Amino acid sequence: MSSILHTTIVSLALGLFVSLACGAQDSPEQEEDIPVAIVETLPAWQSCASDQSLAPDEVRTCTEQAIANFVVSNLAYPKKARRKGIEGRVIVKFIVEKDGAVGEVTVVKGVHPMLDDEAQRVVESMPDFHPGMQRGKPVRVSYHLPFNFSLK
């Protein structure tokens, strides 16, 4: 495995986290639209969610590994960025919507447009998740996903 992919896998396994930043929830209508800070059941990769033999902590681990595998399979270090020696850590924020779709994908910490665009493209191409649940209802959940682009 190349060091670029290895660095990405390590980063993803250790770096995927639920955002704890969220606005105040004043009304029931507003509550439905704001990503939750603490969720009873985290969103899960579909194959992990459908595996009835997995305990909740195993579903989380399975989801993190599935995301890492997806990124490794779909990420392409831009050739021009590689030739120019551009590297660094890009952080992409996204929301797993109530229907499990990946939405509101934005780069919150960029390095260079070529790397930023590639990280954003990969997140936007992720398949739907099994949604996060709170009190038995699907909710929006915010995530940050780091991408380490390294030429070493």
C-alpha positions as CSV (number, residue, x, y, z in Angstrom):
1,M,0.0,0.0,0.0
2,S,1.4,3.4,-0.9
3,S,2.2,5.8,1.9
4,I,-0.3,8.3,0.5
5,L,-3.1,5.7,1.0
6,H,-1.8,4.5,4.3
7,T,-1.7,8.0,5.7
8,T,-5.3,8.6,4.5
9,I,-6.5,5.3,6.1
10,V,-4.8,6.1,9.4
11,S,-6.3,9.6,9.3
12,L,-9.8,8.5,8.6
13,A,-9.7,5.8,11.2
14,L,-8.6,8.2,13.9
15,G,-10.1,11.4,12.5
16,L,-13.7,10.9,11.7
17,F,-15.8,12.6,14.4
18,V,-19.2,13.9,15.0
19,S,-19.3,17.7,15.2
20,L,-20.3,18.9,18.6
21,A,-21.1,22.4,17.4
22,C,-24.7,23.1,17.0
23,G,-27.1,26.1,17.4
24,A,-29.7,26.6,20.0
25,Q,-32.9,24.6,19.5
26,D,-35.8,26.9,20.4
27,S,-38.8,25.4,18.5
28,P,-39.8,21.9,17.3
29,E,-39.6,23.1,13.7
30,Q,-36.1,24.5,14.2
31,E,-35.0,21.3,16.1
32,E,-35.7,19.2,13.0
33,D,-33.4,21.2,10.8
34,I,-30.3,21.7,13.0
35,P,-27.8,18.8,13.1
36,V,-27.8,17.3,16.6
37,A,-24.8,17.5,18.9
38,I,-25.4,14.2,20.8
39,V,-27.2,11.4,19.0
40,E,-28.4,8.1,20.5
41,T,-27.6,6.1,17.3
42,L,-24.9,7.4,14.9
43,P,-25.4,7.2,11.2
44,A,-24.0,3.9,9.8
45,W,-22.7,2.7,6.5
46,Q,-25.6,0.7,4.9
47,S,-23.7,-2.7,5.0
48,C,-22.8,-2.2,8.6
49,A,-26.3,-1.1,9.7
50,S,-27.8,-4.2,8.0
51,D,-25.4,-6.7,9.7
52,Q,-27.6,-7.8,12.6
53,S,-24.7,-9.6,14.3
54,L,-22.9,-6.4,15.1
55,A,-23.1,-4.6,18.5
56,P,-23.5,-0.8,18.4
57,D,-19.8,-0.2,19.0
58,E,-19.0,-2.7,16.2
59,V,-21.3,-0.8,13.8
60,R,-19.4,2.4,14.5
61,T,-16.1,0.7,13.9
62,C,-17.4,-1.0,10.8
63,T,-18.7,2.4,9.5
64,E,-15.4,4.1,10.1
65,Q,-13.5,1.3,8.3
66,A,-16.1,1.4,5.4
67,I,-15.6,5.1,5.0
68,A,-11.8,4.7,5.0
69,N,-12.1,1.9,2.4
70,F,-14.4,4.1,0.3
71,V,-12.0,7.0,0.4
72,V,-8.9,4.9,-0.5
73,S,-10.8,3.4,-3.4
74,N,-12.1,6.7,-4.7
75,L,-9.5,9.3,-3.8
76,A,-7.1,10.3,-6.6
77,Y,-4.1,12.5,-5.6
78,P,-4.3,15.2,-8.4
79,K,-1.3,14.7,-10.7
80,K,-0.7,18.4,-11.1
81,A,-0.7,18.8,-7.2
82,R,1.7,15.9,-7.0
83,R,4.1,17.4,-9.6
84,K,4.0,20.7,-7.8
85,G,4.7,19.1,-4.4
86,I,1.4,20.3,-2.9
87,E,0.4,18.4,0.3
88,G,-1.4,19.0,3.5
89,R,-4.5,18.2,5.5
90,V,-8.0,19.1,4.1
91,I,-11.0,18.9,6.5
92,V,-14.4,18.4,4.9
93,K,-17.6,19.0,6.8
94,F,-20.8,17.2,5.8
95,I,-24.2,16.3,7.1
96,V,-25.8,12.9,7.1
97,E,-29.4,13.9,6.4
98,K,-32.6,12.4,7.9
99,D,-32.9,10.2,4.8
100,G,-29.3,9.1,5.1
101,A,-28.1,11.2,2.1
102,V,-24.8,13.1,2.4
103,G,-25.4,16.8,2.1
104,E,-24.0,20.3,2.8
105,V,-20.5,19.2,1.9
106,T,-18.0,22.0,2.5
107,V,-14.3,22.3,2.9
108,V,-13.7,23.9,6.4
109,K,-9.9,23.8,6.2
110,G,-8.3,23.8,2.8
111,V,-4.8,23.4,1.5
112,H,-5.0,24.2,-2.2
113,P,-8.0,24.2,-4.6
114,M,-6.8,21.0,-6.3
115,L,-6.6,19.0,-3.1
116,D,-9.7,20.7,-1.6
117,D,-11.8,19.9,-4.7
118,E,-10.7,16.2,-4.7
119,A,-11.6,15.7,-1.0
120,Q,-15.0,17.4,-1.5
121,R,-15.6,15.3,-4.6
122,V,-15.0,12.1,-2.7
123,V,-17.3,13.0,0.1
124,E,-20.0,14.1,-2.3
125,S,-19.8,10.7,-4.0
126,M,-20.4,8.7,-0.8
127,P,-23.4,6.4,-0.9
128,D,-26.3,7.1,1.5
129,F,-26.0,6.1,5.1
130,H,-28.5,4.6,7.5
131,P,-29.5,7.8,9.3
132,G,-28.7,8.7,12.8
133,M,-31.6,8.3,15.3
134,Q,-32.7,10.3,18.3
135,R,-35.7,9.2,20.3
136,G,-36.7,6.8,17.6
137,K,-36.7,9.4,14.8
138,P,-34.1,10.1,12.1
139,V,-32.1,13.2,12.7
140,R,-29.4,15.2,10.8
141,V,-25.9,14.6,12.0
142,S,-22.8,16.7,11.3
143,Y,-19.4,15.2,10.6
144,H,-15.9,16.4,9.9
145,L,-13.6,14.2,7.8
146,P,-9.9,14.9,7.5
147,F,-7.9,14.0,4.4
148,N,-4.1,13.9,4.7
149,F,-2.5,14.4,1.3
150,S,1.2,13.4,1.7
151,L,3.9,12.7,-0.8
152,K,6.2,11.0,1.7
